[in-house]
Amino acid sequence: MRMSRVLVGFVHRVVYATLFALLAWHACTWQFGNSLVQRRVATAVCYTLDFPPAIVSRITSPYRGIDVFFNRGEWCETCPWQQELWLHVRFAVPVYVMLFYVPTGLGWIVRRWRSKRNAAHVTAPESP
């Protein structure tokens, strides 16, 4: 039972990471209409969802996805859009999956720390 919960959690994280990567690519590359509201929403979504892969791409250069923050104009300039999409999704999905595991890891650390602290209080002898 425990292994199936872990597998389901991992699959959910991969699916959500893929959706985030596709949404970030779409918001950053798609030409929206003349509506100012659409452009502002797309820009906000692009900047929000592209920030984690952009930070990680600073460390892992030349492997990176779409980077609207630190782009130096050298990322796949002659690639067709299908290849840009593939490169971005292939890079961004592991970044998002690791990002989705951060709250779970922090929760595990806090629970472990609290259980050790409680165990120390229970087993400590009382002073007269």
N, C-alpha and C positions, 0 to 999 in steps of 0.2 A: 504494500500500500504506500509506503513512504517513497519508494523509487518512482512510482507512477505520478505522485504529486510533484516530485522534482522535475520529471520529464514534461509534465503538463505546464509547469511554470516556465521551463526553458523554452518550450514551443511558443507559449504566449509572448515571451520577451522577444523572440526572434520575429514573430509576426508583427508585433507593434514596432519593433526597430525597422523592419522593412517598410511598413507604412510611413513611419516618420521620415525615412530616407527618401522615399518616393515623393512625399509631400514637400520636403525641403527642395528636392530637385525641381519639382513642378513650380513651386513658388519662386525659385531663384531664376529659372530659365524661360518660363512661359511669358509670352507677350500678352498682357491684359489689355482691355479696351481703354477708352478714354476716361473712364470713371476714376476720379481721384480716390474715392473710398476703396475701390478694388485694388488699386495700386498700393495704397497705404497698408491695407490688410495683407496683401501678398508680400510686401517688403517686411512687415513685422514678422510674419510667419517665416520668411526666408532667413532673417537675421536670428530669430529665436532658435529655429531648428538647425541652422548651419553652424552655430557657435561651437558645440562640442566637437564635431569633426574638424572644424577649422583649428581649434586649439591642438588637437592630437596631430593634425597634419603638419604643424610646425615642428614636431618631434620626429615624425616618420617620413619626412621628405626624402625621396621623390614620390613615395606612395601617399596619395591623398585624394580626397574627393573635391567637390566644388567648394571653393573657399572665397567668400565675398569679403572677408575681413583682411586677410593678409596676401591676397592674390598678387603675384608679381607678373602676371601675364604670360606665364610659361606653361600653364596647365593645358595640355592637349589642344592646342590651337587649331590643328588640322583634322581633329577627330570628327566623325559624324556624331549626331546627337545620340544615336543608339549606343555608341561606344562611351561617350561621356556619361550617359545614364548608368551603364554597366559598371564603369570605374567608380562612380560615386557611390552606388548602392553597395558594391563589393567592399568599399572602404568604410562607409558610414554604418552599416549594420553591426559589425563587431563593436564599434565605438558605442552605439546606443545600447547594445546588449550589456556591455560592461557597465555603462551608466545606470541601467535598470537594476543591476545587481548591487549597487552601492547602498541603497536603503536596507536591503536584506542583510548585507554584510555588517552594516552598522548596528542593526537590531540584534544580530547574533552576538556581536562584541559586547553590547550593553547587557544583554541577558546573561552572558557568561561572566561578566564583571560583577553583576549584582548577585549571581548565585555564589560566586566565590566569596564575596563580602558577607553574605548571609551565612554561609557555611563557617566562616571564620568567627562570626559572632556566636553561633550556636555551639561550636566546639571549644571555644576559649573558656578556660577555667575562671570562675569568679574569684575575685580577691576579697579576703575578709576585711 
